Amino acid sequence: MKMKVGTELPADYVVSHEDLSESAATLMAHALLPLFAENMPADAAKANVEGILTELAYLFDEGEIRIGGKTYRPRLAFVDESGAIVPGVANLNTLHRLVEDPFDIAPEANITFEEDEFIEE
């Protein structure tokens, strides 16, 4: 699934990991919703998706893996069109706050979603 934010940004605006993480939560919510919406009312489906996103966000914020005496922490990282990591990923440990209300999208953001077409062989 692809998400397009149609809002015009100022020429000097620098997109941050926080901006992208909040957008990613919305994208994930809309990608997951159809999986739940088939079997339950819309309100229950949205609540389930929000719960899953919150748990995943806490995993990224507070999770860690210890190997060989070193600690590694998961982070949601973004790269630009050239493949360079957008600065700020190491400091992003508030993802759980950014996933609140992933279905509450301001109309002025002009956000659209596009699903990839799958071709069966």
N, C-alpha and C positions, 0 to 999 in steps of 0.2 A: 504494500500500500504506500502511496505517496501523498504528501501533504503540501499544499501551496498556501503561503501566507501572502495575501494580495495587498496588504497595507504598504503604502509608500514609506520608506525610511529616510531620515535625513542623510545627506551625502556623507557626513562624517560619523555616522552611527557604526559602532563596532559590535557585531553580534557576539554575545557571551555564551559560555557554557550554560549559564542559568537560563538564558532565553531559549536555547536549544533543548535543554532538559525539560522545561515546561511544555514546549511544543511536542517533544517526543512522548511525553505522558499522554497528551491528547491523541497523538497518532496511534499509540498502542491501544488506548481505550477504544478508538473507533475500529481498529483491526480485530480486537477481541470480542466486541459486542455481538456480532452476528453468531458467534459460537454459542453464546448463552441465550440470545433472543429467540432461537428456534424452539427452545424447550420451556420458556417461562415468560411471565409478563415483563414488559419493558423496564418498569421500575426495579424489579428484582434482578434483571439482567445487568442493569447499570450498577446497582449496588454490589453485585458480585465482581464485576470488572474493577470497580473502584477499590474493593478490598484486596484484590490480587495486585493491583498497581501499588497500593500502599505497602503491602508486604515486600514486594520486589524493591521498592524504594528504600525501605529500611535495610534490606540486604546490602544494597549498594552503599548506604550511609554508614552502617555499623559492622558489616561483615568483615571477616578477615580469614586468611589462610596462612598457616604457619608451616614453613618448610625449611629444613636445614638451619634452624636458628634465626630465620628471617621472617618478617611478617609482610604479607601482601594484602592490600585492600582493593576490593572491586570498586571501580568507578565507571560511570557512563561517560564515554569519551566520544568526541566528534572530530571529524577531519573535514577540511575544506576541499574544494574541487581539485587542488593539487596533491592532496593526501597528507598535508601538514595538520598536526593536531592543533585544534583551537586552544589557546592558552587558558589555564584556569581549572583544568580537570582535577588536579590533585587536591584543590581546596574545596571542591564541591561535595559537601557532606550534609546537604540539606534537601536532598531530592524528595524526601517524604513530605516536605511542605509544598513542593512544586507540583505534586500529583493530585492535590486537592481539587475537586470539581473539574475533572478532565472533560466533562460534557458541557460545561458552562463557557461557551465561546462568545466573545463580544462580536456582534454583527459587523462592526467597523473593521475588524481584522480581515474580513473577506477571505476566510479560510475555506479551501475546497480540498476534497479527498479524491484520489484516483486509485482504483484497484487495478493491480496487474492482471492481465489476462493470462490464464493458463491454457496451454495447448496440450491436449492429451495425444500421446503417440500410440 
